Amino acid sequence: MADQTNGPDSGKGGFLSDLFAPVGGFGVTFATMFRKVETEEYPEEKRPTQPRYHGRHQLNRHPDGLEKCVGCELCAWACPADAIFVEGADNTADARFSPGERYGRVYQINYLRCIFCGLCIEACPTRALTMTNFYELADDNRADLIFTKEQLLAPLLEGMLPPPHPMVDGMEERDYYQGKVTSSTPEQEAWVRAREDEPQDGLAPTGDPVIGVDTVADGRQATRDTTEAVRR
Amino acid sequence: MGIEEKLPAGFVLTTLEQAAGYMRKSSIWPATFGLACCAIEMMAVGTPDYDIARFGMERFSATPRQADLMIVAGRVSQKMAPVVRQVYDQMPNPKWVISMGVCASSGGMFNNYAIVQGVDHIVPVDVYLPGCPPRPEMLLNAILELHQQVQHSKLGVNRVAAARAAEAAALRATPTHEMKGLLA
């Protein structure tokens, strides 16, 4: 009964707390200004993806620069969305793009079909196809989102030569997969030099391996670190 | 509509375009238009973790009449197609469309009779966003891509000229239903 006579407003609080009670809630807002920001500041600070994130694909190379893709089309067969188009062709003595018999002459991935499930990566027998952590793929038309072989091929790293060029002397296809080839040889370099000026037929990637959509300047290319991460 | 219609093409109009573009791009209101699983990621973009309000998209508008941007998030079924078009028609100009996810962009893995093979069969799409579903950062990236387009959009006589050029280009281009191979 005594409580009722006092009422909820009178009593405990003094004059000051009564005065500031209506704006007391703003204290929460004010204090928040000094707290750590939990929001991801996306374009400026990108939160790194998980290491095995399913991002844009990459066509890997052997350590001497030859392509790993053998044009078997297993990725295209595995793809549940029919997003991959591969057309193989025979390697010849004059134009060798991969060790062994065949290479992928045309390689296209339609990123407006691809669901990034990774079944193509599981299907690939040579680990030619892997995924990077790159995900910024938005574009304003459909045609540009079909990535071609030049865009998908991994950049040439140290010791790699742009195909076509012959295999390392004395090595055969099997040796490439057993890791016996660690770098390109002077013979290969001489071979490439000798044919540098000739117009090349087919899809020979030259100095800049990623022409078109993704350039380093735009910050839109998978970084070398991510490329290293997916290389096995 | 306003003063920009009266201005001749030139320095004043381009300055006005830049100012209008800046204001438009920093206050785009998206319409709530989730159709499938992509909508979950779209909602995630609204959470404090990604906070779409950083880009002036303070809220998802529940009515198309107060929206500038339609984010088509998810597969568009044949039955939903007229609804998508109606929502688009009810939005006031200027308006933009982001096709979020592979299903909205091209039908994705659902290449069958029930799904529209790309929402661009129904409405004009400004930004295509791959992914199944795209992570919230990818949607933010698409929004930034759209900001570029909005910033460079035209007004008045320049807009008329740009629309004429776009239409001429569209008439020259292969219609979507005649595209072959991976573009279909």
Interface residues (C-beta under 8 A of the other chain):
Chain A: E38 T39 E40 Y42 P43 K46 R47 T49 P80 A81 D82 A83 F85 Q108 N110 Y111 L112 R113 C114 I115 F116 C117 Y135 E136 L137 A138 D139 D140 N141 R142 A143 L145 I146
Chain B: P48 D49 Y50 D51 R54 V102 S105 S106 G107 G108 M109 N111 G118 D120 D126 V127 Y128 L129 P130 G131 C132 P134 R135 E137 M138 L140 N141 A142 L144 E145 Q149 G181 L182 L183
